[in-house]
Amino acid sequence: MLVFMAARRINTIKADVVLLETRLAEIVAADPEMADIDRRLRSVPRVGPS
């Protein structure tokens, strides 16, 4: 039972992360200055999503 509860909690957290990443991407894309900073940061190796 504990394994099931832990797995369910992990799946909920993963779904929340996807929603947060999506919303953050929308916010960054809507602001030209933030979009430029994001583009420059992601040009650095190992920065950004893997």
N, C-alpha and C positions, 0 to 999 in steps of 0.2 A: 504494500500500500504506500509506503514512504517513497519508494522508487517511482511509482506512478505520479504521486503528488509533485515530486521534484522535477520529473520530466515535463509535467504540465506547466509548472512555473517557468522552467527554462524556455519552453515554446512561447509562452506569453511574453517573456522578456525579449526574445528574438523578434517577435512581431512588433513590439514596441520600438525596438531599435530601428527596424525597417521604416516605420512611420516617422520617427524622429529624423532619420537621415533624409527621407523624402522631403519633409517639410523644411529642413535646413537647406537643402539644395534649392528649393523654391525661393526661399528668402534670399539666399546668396545671388541667385540668377536675377532677381528683381532689382538688385542694387548694383549699378555699374561699377562702383568703386570696390565693393566687396567681391564682385565677379572677377575683377582684375587682380585683386590680391589672391583670390583662390587660384586663378590660372597661374600666377607666378609661383605660389607655394607648391602647386602640383608639378611644376617643372623641375623641382628638386627631387633627385632620386630618393625613394623610400618615404615620400610624403604623399599622403592621400590614401584612398582605398586600395587594398591589396587584392 
